[in-house]
Amino acid sequence: MTDATTALRRLGVTGTDTGIGKTVVSSALAARARQLGLRVAAMKPVESGIDDRAVAAGSAPLSDAERLRAACGNVDELSLIRPYVLAEPLAPMVAAHRAGVSFDMGRLDAARNALESERDLLLVEGAGGLLVPITRELSYAGLFARWECELVIVAGNRLGVLNHALLTVQAAEQAALRVSAVVLTTMSGAEPSVSEATNYEVLQQLLPRRAVFEFPYVEQLDRVDALATAAHAAGLDRLLRPRV
């Protein structure tokens, strides 16, 4: 059993960009962890782009936090999974400033502590990329360092990903973050371009000291079992083992 402040593992999930599958990979890791018998929680400390009017009308698509909650078994309150919710789909620092919101790190720490109680694994999903600002003084790199998260870098398999992945790894190293893996996500079921067909092998060559995984395309993102199957097929069980 873990105590209220320290999970067996904390994995911080960041991306090379926005819209490249961070929530998909985070949810898949959570779902697979549950299949393996791990007690898992997930968190998206700040979620922006949430339209309260659409939520109230029942017409809004599932938010990232709601997907994470479902993958973890629908046991935690959304107010813990996403302590801060902002309407505009902007970087947290910008969306908060425009909404007149100030972030309280004590509130974020308290939510993390509550989620970790009697859990084996905590997944913390960022927004956009590693250096996206939460405040003028704190980026997601700083938050992951504050919470001592091992880093999982999600990289969308498309033209340009080699540069984006290498830059993100470099930024993580400069922030003294431990990079556990780079996960290359397949973003469509279409026939891959030459770039998409070669990026995985090239990343393995360029990052010989890093674990690089290839995550398959998942069409039914609301199926938790399908996400768990994809995580297993991609070899992500390796990220869920106790750290030695």
N, C-alpha and C positions, 0 to 999 in steps of 0.2 A: 504493500500500500504506500502511496506517495503522500507527503504532507501537503498543507494548504498553499505552500509557496514554491515547491519545486516538483515539476513533473519529471518522470523518468527521462523524457526527451521533449525538447521544444524545437519544432521545425518552423522556421520563418520562410514563407513562400513569396518570392518576389518574381518580377518579370523583366523581360528585355523591353517591354512596351506595354501599352494597354490593349486589351482585347485579344490576348494571345493564349488564353486558357488557364490562367492562374486558379480560378474558381473550380474549373473542371478537374485539374490535377489535385487541388486541395481536397475536393469532395471525394475524389477517387481514393486518395490516401486514407481519408477518414473511413470510408466504407470498407476498404480492404482491412484496415486496422481492426474494425469491429468483427469482420469475418475471422480474423486471427485471434480473437478473444481479448484484444486490448481495450482498455477503457480510454476513450478518446474524446476530446473536446476541440472545438475550432473557434476561431475568433477573427473578425475583421474589424479592427479597432475603430476605423472611421470609414463609413460608407456614404459616398456622395451619389447624386443623381437619383434620389428617391423622391418621386412625385407623390406627396400625401393625398392629393385629390384622386389620383388613379388608384392608390391603395384603398382609400375609403370607398371608392366605387366598385372595388373588386376587379378592376380591369388591368391592374399592373402585372407584368410578368414577375416571376419569382426573383427576388433580389439575391445578390451573392450570399448575404447572411442567411437567408432562408434556405438556400441550397446547402450551405454548410451545416445548418441545423438539422436538415433532413438526413444528410449523410452520417451525422453523429447519432442518429436515432431519435431526434425531436425531444430531447430531454432537457435542454438548457433554454433559459429565457433569451429572447432576442435582445433584450436590453443589456445582457452580458456579452453576447456574441458581437454586437455592434453598439458599443456605448455611445457613439456619436453618429447621428444621421443628418446628412445635409442634402438640401434639395437640388442644387445645381451640380451637373456632372463635370466638376472641375477638381484640380488638385486640392487636397484638404486645406492647405493654408489659404488658398484663394477662396474656396467655397465658404470656409469659416469666417474669413474677413468680411465677405459680402453679406453673410447672414448675421454678423454681429456676435459670433460664437467664439469663446476662448476655451482652449483645451486645458483640462486639468489632468496632469499626469497621475495624480493620486487616484483619480477616478478610473483611469485606464489600468493602473496597477491593481486596484481593488477588483476590477472585473476579471483580470487575468488570474488573480489569486483564487477567486471564487470558482472559476472554470476548472482550475487545476486540482481542486480538492478531490482526492481519491481517484485520480486519473493517471494513466500511464504515459499519455502523449497529448501534447497541445500543439495544434497547428495554428499559426498566426499568418493570415493572408494580408499582404500589403495592397497598395493601390498603384497601378502603373508600374514604374520602375523603381530601382533601389534608392535613387536619390530624390525621388518625389518628396517635396517638403510637406511636413505636417505643420510645422511652425517655421519662423525664420531661423530658429536655432536647431531644429530637429528634423531630420529626414527619416525615412523608413530604415535606412542603414543605422542611424543612431538608435532607433527604437529596438531593432533586432539586437544591437549590441547591448543595450540596457537590459534586455530580457534574456541575454545569453542564448539566443537562438542559433542553431545550426541552419545554414541557408540552403534552400532549394530554389534554383534559378529556372524559371519556366521560359522557354524560348520558342517563339512561333516559327515553324518551319516554312520559311519563305525567303525570297531574295533579300539579302541584307542581314540575315540572322548571324552570320559568322562575326561580323563586326560588332553587332549588338551584344552577342553572348560574350565575346572577349572583353569588351568594355565593361560589362557588368561584373565579370569575374575579377577584373583588375580593380574596379571600385570596391568590391567586397574585400579583396586582399588589403587594400589601403585602409579600410575601416577595421581591419583585424577580425573579420568575420570568417568563420569556418564554413567553406563551401562543401556541402555534402554531395551535391549532384547538380547537373544541368539536365533538364528534361525537355527534349525537343518534341513539341506537340504537332501532330498532324491536323491541319486546320480545315480540311475538306475531304470528301470521299472521291474527288476527281482524280484523274490520272496525273501523277506528279510531273512537274517541270524538271528540267535537268538540275536546276538548283535544289529543288526539293528532294530529288532522288539522291543527291550527293552530300547534302549538308550534314547528315548524321555521321557518315564515315570521316568527313573532313574535321568535324568538331572533335571526334575521338583522337585524330592525329594532332590537332592543335592544342588539345587539353589532355595530354597523356597522364597527368597526375589527378585528373578529375573523373568521377563516375559520370558517364553520359548515357542517358536513356532515351529511347524513342517511344513516345506515347501514341497509341493508335487513335484514329478518328472514331468518335463515339457519336452516333446519330441521335440516340434517345437520352438526352442529358438528365431527364427527370427520373430515369431508372437507376436507382442506387446500386442494384446488383450488376448492371452493365458497367458502371464506373468501377466497381470493385474488380470485376473480371478484367477490365482494361489495365488497371494498376498491376494486377498479378501478371498479365501477359507481357507488360513492359519491364518486368523485373523489379518493380518498386518495393517489393517485400524487403529488399535489402535496406531500404531507408527506415523500415519499421522495427528493425531488430534493436535490442538494447545496445547502447554505445559501450564499447570496450576499450 
